[in-house]
């Protein structure tokens, strides 16, 4: 509602346009997957970009929108541009990590680097610890992933920075990954996670958050 009130005063306020678009994208992903909602988000974000082609927030929101439409490659491309334009925005680095890890196949190493960059900027960011843990699992670095997930839960309980852009991040997701790591590391040889193609059914533990 604050973004909408700001736009009543100035319909060309780019930050409010991008912010409202991001909220619409969050709502679309998590609560209401109506086409009308995501189309409105796209329209708002595109207007923000038209007003300022160098807007990091407009690029980030368009990247978020592409990713919630499951076009993670396009989402990552736009988010790379967002962090290039504003390399000090921890939330955009975390969004980039999220999108990269969901590509098929995942860009796991780049996702790890992006999450660590977010944490350099916001050390109390639970969402970034969560996405770091996910990237580390993909890389087969299970003990480091365990530490990241544990830090995610600790920061969340202590009221750290909010999860990025309304992504489906929760303590329940963290606990699920910790359980999976415990099961995986009980084996003699630590297996790498096998990532299925986009055409095959996805039975991965994280599929519920996509």
C-alpha positions in Angstrom: 0.0 0.0 0.0 2.9 2.4 0.6 4.2 1.9 -2.9 0.7 2.6 -4.3 0.4 5.7 -2.1 3.8 6.9 -3.4 2.6 6.4 -7.0 -0.5 8.5 -6.3 1.8 11.4 -5.6 4.2 10.6 -8.5 3.1 8.0 -11.1 6.7 8.0 -12.5 8.4 7.2 -9.3 10.7 4.4 -10.5 11.6 2.9 -7.2 7.9 2.6 -6.2 7.1 1.1 -9.6 9.8 -1.5 -9.2 8.9 -2.1 -5.5 5.2 -2.7 -6.3 6.2 -5.0 -9.2 8.3 -7.0 -6.8 5.5 -7.4 -4.3 3.1 -8.5 -7.1 5.7 -11.1 -8.2 6.0 -12.4 -4.6 2.3 -12.6 -4.3 2.1 -14.5 -7.6 4.7 -17.0 -6.6 3.5 -17.7 -3.1 -0.2 -17.0 -2.9 -2.0 -16.2 -6.1 -0.8 -17.5 -9.4 -3.3 -15.6 -11.5 -1.9 -14.4 -14.8 -3.4 -10.9 -14.2 -1.1 -10.4 -11.2 2.2 -11.3 -12.9 1.2 -9.3 -16.0 0.7 -6.3 -13.8 4.1 -6.9 -12.2 5.8 -7.0 -15.6 4.0 -3.8 -16.7 5.1 -2.0 -13.6 8.7 -3.2 -13.8 9.0 -2.4 -17.5 7.7 1.1 -16.8 10.4 1.5 -14.2 13.0 0.4 -16.6 11.7 2.8 -19.3 12.1 5.7 -16.9 15.6 4.7 -16.0 17.5 2.2 -18.1 20.3 2.1 -15.5 17.9 1.2 -12.7 19.3 -1.8 -10.7 16.0 -2.3 -9.0 14.1 -2.5 -12.3 16.5 -5.1 -13.7 16.3 -7.1 -10.4 12.5 -7.1 -10.4 12.3 -8.1 -14.1 14.8 -10.9 -13.2 12.7 -12.0 -10.3 9.6 -12.0 -12.5 11.3 -14.1 -15.1 12.4 -16.6 -12.4 9.0 -16.9 -10.9 7.8 -17.8 -14.4 10.5 -20.5 -14.2 12.7 -18.9 -16.9 15.7 -19.0 -14.5 18.3 -18.5 -17.3 16.6 -15.2 -18.3 16.1 -14.3 -14.6 19.8 -14.8 -13.9 20.8 -12.7 -16.9 18.8 -9.8 -15.6 19.9 -10.2 -12.1 23.6 -10.3 -13.2 23.0 -6.9 -14.7 21.3 -5.7 -11.5 24.3 -6.5 -9.4 26.6 -5.0 -12.0 24.7 -1.7 -11.7 24.5 -1.8 -7.9 27.1 -4.3 -6.5 26.3 -3.2 -2.9 22.7 -4.5 -2.8 22.7 -7.7 -0.8 19.1 -8.6 -1.7 19.9 -8.6 -5.4 23.0 -10.8 -4.9 20.8 -13.3 -3.0 18.1 -13.2 -5.7 20.9 -14.0 -8.2 22.0 -17.0 -6.1 18.5 -18.3 -5.9 17.9 -18.1 -9.6 21.3 -19.6 -10.6 20.7 -22.6 -8.4 17.4 -23.4 -10.1 18.8 -23.3 -13.6 18.9 -26.7 -15.4 21.7 -27.7 -14.9 22.3 -25.4 -12.0 25.0 -22.8 -12.0 26.1 -24.0 -8.5 29.5 -22.3 -8.2 28.2 -18.9 -9.4 25.3 -19.3 -7.0 27.7 -20.0 -4.1 29.7 -16.9 -5.0 26.6 -14.7 -5.2 25.3 -15.9 -1.8 28.7 -15.3 -0.2 28.7 -11.8 -1.7 25.2 -11.1 -0.2 26.6 -12.3 3.2 29.6 -10.0 2.9 27.1 -7.1 2.6 24.6 -8.4 5.2 26.1 -11.0 7.6 22.7 -11.4 9.3 20.9 -12.4 6.2 19.1 -15.8 6.8 17.9 -16.2 3.2 21.5 -15.8 1.9 22.7 -18.5 4.3 19.9 -20.7 3.1 20.8 -20.2 -0.6 24.5 -20.7 0.1 23.7 -24.0 1.7 21.6 -25.1 -1.3 24.5 -24.2 -3.7 27.0 -26.1 -1.5 24.8 -29.2 -1.5 24.7 -29.0 -5.3 28.5 -28.9 -5.2 28.7 -31.9 -2.9 30.2 -29.8 0.0 27.8 -31.2 2.6 29.5 -30.2 5.8 29.9 -26.6 4.7 26.2 -26.7 3.6 25.2 -28.0 7.0 27.0 -25.0 8.6 25.3 -22.6 6.3 21.8 -24.0 7.0 22.4 -23.9 10.7 23.5 -20.2 10.4 20.3 -19.6 8.4 18.2 -20.9 11.2 20.1 -19.0 13.9 19.9 -15.7 12.0 16.2 -16.2 11.4 15.5 -16.8 15.0 17.5 -13.7 16.0 15.5 -11.6 13.6 18.1 -11.1 10.9 17.5 -9.5 7.6 14.4 -10.7 5.9 14.5 -13.4 3.2 15.0 -12.0 -0.2 12.0 -10.8 -2.2 9.5 -13.1 -0.6 11.2 -16.3 -1.8 9.9 -19.5 -0.3 12.4 -19.5 2.5 11.5 -20.8 5.9 12.9 -22.7 8.9 11.0 -25.7 7.7 13.0 -25.7 4.5 16.2 -25.3 6.4 15.3 -28.2 8.7 14.5 -30.4 5.7 17.9 -29.7 4.1 19.7 -30.5 7.4 17.9 -33.8 7.5 18.8 -34.6 3.9 22.5 -33.8 4.6 22.4 -36.0 7.7 21.1 -38.9 5.6 23.6 -38.3 2.7 26.6 -38.0 4.9 25.8 -41.4 6.6 27.0 -43.1 3.4 30.6 -44.2 2.8 30.9 -42.1 -0.3 29.3 -38.7 -0.5 27.1 -38.7 -3.6 26.6 -35.7 -5.7 23.0 -34.5 -6.2 21.7 -35.7 -9.5 19.8 -33.0 -11.3 17.0 -34.1 -13.7 16.3 -32.4 -17.0 13.4 -29.9 -17.2 11.3 -32.6 -19.1 11.7 -35.2 -16.3 9.6 -35.2 -13.1 11.3 -33.3 -10.3 11.3 -35.3 -7.1 14.1 -33.3 -5.4 13.6 -32.2 -1.8 13.6 -28.6 -2.8 11.0 -28.9 -5.6 8.2 -27.6 -3.3 9.9 -24.2 -3.1 10.1 -23.8 -6.9 
